[in-house]
Amino acid sequence: MTQAPPSERVNADRVDERDPQSLKKYLLSFDWPYRNEAVHQMLVDGGLPLWMQVLRFVPNRAERGKALELGSPPFHVTLMLQRFRNYDLSLTGAAADGRPEITQTLDSAEFGERYDFACQCFDIENDRFPYPDNTFDLVTWVEVIEHLTKDPVHALAEIHRVLKPGGVLVLSTPNASRADSIANFLVGRNIYDPYHLGAPLMGSRHSREYTLSELRGLLEGCGFTVNRAQDIDIYPARNRKLRLFRALLQNVVARRTKGNYRFHLFVRAQKTDAPFRWNFPAGLFDGGHLAFHMAPQDRRVVMGENDVIHTSFGWGPLQTDTDGTAFRRCSDVGDIYLRTEGPVSRVRVRLRNAKGKVETMHDNNVVDLVRLGATPVDAGATWQEVEIPVSAEQDPAKRLHVRLDVPGGADVQSVEAE
């Protein structure tokens, strides 16, 4: 991303982040190939109240920081972040045609600014983000989470990974329980998004909107600390009846329901020293279907952190020992899957109250079961570490299956491939 040096900019004192008219003039001054004036005007008119609120949630820094903007096109938030906040920006996108990069040059003759933006394109619901651990001081996730078609937890895991300790996530999304939608529902109008035919960006239509309590529970359950969470009416009511209905919900109904009924949600959350937890809150995720969800990501499983995506059927709920140790108890058979991406010589299982055996194997399909090792287990009421060998037949490209065959069950704290 290149830009004109500050010394070459003009009219710099005429752009104020708190003044919508000066911001609008600034954003509309940028030109690019094939720009459509009517569409650009509509985008800025509709988006500016939202973007101004987002900027209020983004902390500024005395020292230059590094920021990741998830979902950068059409670059209006990008322009505001680099003008008013002290960060070097890494930009991302998702192109409907599958291209690996989106590039765009924006030029403002009036303000003496020119930018060559380049966005890395990847699938935030499935791919590992192409950045090292602990890279960014800030991640912005503006109007993206509602477009995801699968679930947001993988993306949150990657956001947590690439944030530095103490780094901040700023998220915005429409409020599923906004008064405007409730009013539409009550008079028989559809509350869902229209179809987005011809959209140039992948997944432009809303798939799942959230309430403020859902967002807070999701983020806190995943290990973030929520510092600020608000519902805000970013647009005025379109008529007097809606204005009165908003007031009724916000000033009367909310006192009883503790609900949030303003139009939009804004959250600022922080990465602390707490580990990320693969958290799938009840209500947000259907428990019956979640039992079939398994997506191993790591070679080490810790109950209460990342166990949900590594365990199959046969496991009881998460429990906590008197010393705070989290564990889960399996039934007669408990299955755990690990992603190794490298050679493994042994697996360590920390368990108690178990008698039987623990096996390691590959089982990609019924006719391709390869047993890699087994160890007998006879553990009492104190925690023990059991070591299971893994033979040279182990294939690093395949997931490693660890099976506890323990009549009566076993308490398990952790499983790790070495």
N, C-alpha and C positions, 0 to 999 in steps of 0.2 A: 504494500500500500504506500503510494507516494503522495505528497501534498506540497503545496506552496509553503515556503518558510513564513513564519509569522510576520517578518519584516516587510514582506511583499503584500500582505493583506490590506484591504481598504475597508472602510466602514466598520471596522472591528468594534468600535464603541457603540454602534447602533444595533447590536444584537444582544438582547437581554433574555436569559433563560426564563424569567418570570413574566415576560411581555409577549403574549401570543401574537400580536401584530408584527413585531420585529422578527420573531421566529418564523412566522409564516412567510414573510418577505424573503428571509434568508433561504429557507428550504425551496421555495418556488423559483429562486434565482438560478438553481443548478440545471444545466442542460445535459442531455446525453443522446446518443443516436436513437432515432425512432420514438422519441418522447411524444406522448399524446397529452396535449394541454388539458383537455377535459378530465382525463383519468387522473393526471397528476394533481390537479386542483381538488378533485374529489378525495384523493388519498390524504392530502394534507389537511383539508377541512375536517375530515372524519377522524384522522389519526392524531392530530396535534394535541387535543386535550388529554389523550392517553399518554403520549410520549412525554409531555410535561410532568405528569405524575410519576412516570418511570424515573425520570431524571431526579426527582425529589428523593427517591429511594436509593439512588446510587451514591455511595459515599465518595467524597473527593479525597485526594491524598496530597500530602506535602511533597513526598518523593514520587517520582514516576513509577507507576505500577504496570502490571500486565493484565489485560482483560480479554475474555473470550465472549464473543457475541454469537449465541446460538440462534440462527435464523436471521441473517443480516439483510438480504434484499427486502424492500427496495432502498435500503440504506439511509432512511430518515433518522432512525435512532443512532446509527453509526455517525452521521454528521453531527448530531447533538452531543454524543459522548465525547468525540474527539475535540470539539470546540470548548466544552464546558467542564470536562473532567480530565484528570491527569493520568491517562493510561495509554499504553501502546496496545492496539487492538488486533486480535486475530479473528477473522471473519469466517462464517460457515453458511452453507446453504444446502438445499435439496432440490435438484433439478428433475423435472418430470421425464426428461429424455435420457437420464442416466449419466450425464457428463460428470467428470471428476472435479471440475472447477467451473465456477461462474465468475466472469470478469466483467467489469463495468467502469468506464471513465465518466466522472462527473465534473463539470466545469462551470464555475460561476464567474463570469466576467465582472459582474457588479461588485463582488466581494473579493476578487483577486485570488480565488482558490480553485485548485484542480486536484482531483484525486483519482488514482488508478486502484480500484478496489479488486481484490481477488479473494474469493470464498472457496474454501475446501468443502467438497460435497461428500457426505457420508450418511449412513443410516443411523440416527441417534438411538433408535429402539433396539438395534441388534449389533452394531459395530463397536469395536473399541475405538474411543476417540484418538485421533492421531497426534497426541501430545503426551509428553512424559508426566509422571506423577508430580504433584506439588508445583505446578507451573504458574498458575494464575492467582492474582489477588481478587479478581472479580469475574463472575460469570453472569451474563444477562440472558434470561430466557423469557422473551417478551412475545406473548401471543403465539406460543408454540405448543404447550402441553395439551391444549384442547384439541389439537389436530392429530395426536398420536392414535394409531389404530389398534395397538396391542396393549401396552401398559407403560407407565412412566418410570418404573423402578430401575430398569437397566440404565436409562439416561441419568437418573439421579445418582446411581452408583458411579458412573463415569464422571459426572460433575464433581462429586465428592473426591474422586481420585485425583483429578487434575487441579482442584483448588489447593492452594497452600493452606496449612493450618492457620486459622483465623480469617481465611478468605471468605468472601461474601457471595451469595447467590441472590439475585434480584429477579423475581418472577412476577409476571402479570398474566391475567386470564379473565374472560368473562365470568360473571357470577351465575351459577346455575339457578339460584333462588332469587334472582333479581326481580324487583317489583314489576318491571315492564313485562317480563315473561309470564308472571302469575296473572297479570291483567289480561294478556292475550289468551291465556288458557281459560280464564273464567268467561270470556265472551266467545269461546269456540274457535279462536284463531290458532294456527299451528305455531309452536314455539321453537321448532327446529330450523336449522339453516337451510336455505334453498340449495339446490345442486349447483356446483361450481364448474360448469362445462367451460373448456378452453383455458383453465388455469395453467399458467406456465410453471408453477412450483408444485412439487409433489405434495399431496395431502393437504390441500388448501381448505377443505371443508371441515367443520367441527365434528369430531367423533365422540368426544366425551367432555362435558363441562363439569365444574367442581363447585362445591360450596366452600366457604372459608374454613369451616371446621374440618372438612375432608382434607384440604390442603395442609392445614396445620398438623393434623394427625399423621398424614403421610410423611411430611418432612421430619417431624420430631421422631416418628417411629423409625425412620431411616438413619437417624443419628445426627441430624442437623439441630442447631439451636435457633429457634425463631425469635428474632429480635424485634420485628415489627410486622404486623399483619392487619390490613384494613380493607373494608369494603367502601368504595367511593363512587358517588354518582358523577361520572365524568361528562355526562350530557344533561342539559336541562330537560325537564318533562315536556313532551310535545303538546300537551294541552292541560287545561285546569283540572279535569277529572283525574288524569294520571298524576298530577302533582299532589292532589289530595290523597290519592291511593298510596303513593309513596310515603307520605307523611303518616298515614294510618299504620302502615306496616312497620315503619322505622321507629315511631314514637309510642305506639300502643302494643301492637302484636309482638314486636321483638322483646318487650319486657317479660312476656310470658314464655315465648318459645326459645329465647336466647339466639334466634336466627339472625342472619345478616341479609339484607334485602336491597342494598345499593347495587348499582349497575356492574361495577368491576372490582376485581380482587387484586391486591398488591401485597407481596410478601418479600421481606428481606430476612434471609437465614444465613447462618454462619457455620463454617466447618470448625469443629473444636478438636480436641485430642481424642474424643470418643470414636471408635471404629464405625465404619458404615455397617448398617444392618439391612439385610434384604427383608423389607417389611411390606406385607400385603394385607392392609387393614380389612377387617370384616366390614361388609357393607360396600366398600369400594371394590372389593374383589369377591366373586362368588366362591364360597368355600367348597362346594361340590366340584366345580371345575378346577379349582386350585389344586385339588388332590392329584390331578393328572399332569400338573405343570412341573417339569424338571428341566433345568437349564444349567448344568454344572459350569462354573466359571473358574474355580480355584482348585489347587491341590491340597488345601487345608480347609476343613469344615469345623466351625465352632458353633455349638448350639446357642441360639439366641442372636447370632450375627448373620450367618449366611446359610443356615441349615435348610431353609425352605426350598431353595432351588437345587439342593443336592440330595434330598431324601425322597424316597418313593413311598409306597404304602407301608403300613405296619408300624407307624410311629404315633405315640401319644403327644399330648400338648406340652409346650415348654414349661418346665418347672424350675424352681430356684432352691438350692440347698441353704442350710442355715448360715453358711459362710458367704453366701451370695453367688455361688457357682451355679451357672445355668446348665441344665441338662434336659434330655428327652429320653423317655423309656420306649424301647421298641417292644413289639409282641414277640411271638416265637421266632419270627424271621424279620429282620430289619435290613433294608437295602440303602446303601449310600453310594453315590457316583461322584467321581473326582475327574477333573480336567487337569492332565499332567503336562502336556506339551514338552516332554522330555523323558529321559530314562528314569525308571524308579526301581530301587532295589528292595524296598520294604515299606510297609504301612504301619503306623502306630495308632492304636485306638486306646483312648483313656475311658475306662468303664468300671462298673461295679455291679454287684448283685447279678452275676451272670454265670451260667454253666452251659457249656456246649463247645462250639468252635466258631472261628472267624475265618472267612475265605476271601481271596482276591481272585478276580477273573475278568475276562472280556466276554460280553454276551451281546454282540451287535444284532444277532438274530438267533432264532431257535437252533439252527444247524451250525452256528459258528460260535459255540461256547468253548472258551479256552480257559482252563483252570491254571492259575499262576502260583498259588500257594495257599496253605492253611495252617492254623495254629489252634490247639485246644485251649479252652478257657475255663477256669474255675476260680471266679473272683468273689470275694465276700463283700462286706458292707463298707470297706474302705476303697477309695479310688486306686486303681491299678492301671499301668500302661502295658498293653499287650502288643507285641511286635509280630507282624505277619510277613513272611517273605514274598517277594515278587520275582518270578523267574525271568530269564532272559527272553522269553517269548512275549513279554510285554511290548505292546505297540504304542509308542507315544502319541500317535495320531488318533488313537481310540480312547474313549472314556474308560476309566478304571472303575470296576464294580467291586465294592466291598460289601460282603454279606455276613450278617451276624445270624448264625443258626443256633439259637439259644432257647430251648424249651422253657417257658415261664417268663422270658423277656430279659432285658438288660438296661441299666442306666448308662447313657453315653454322654460324655462331655465334649470330646473332640476326636477327629480323625484326620490324619495327615500322611501324605505320601512323601517319601524321602528318596 
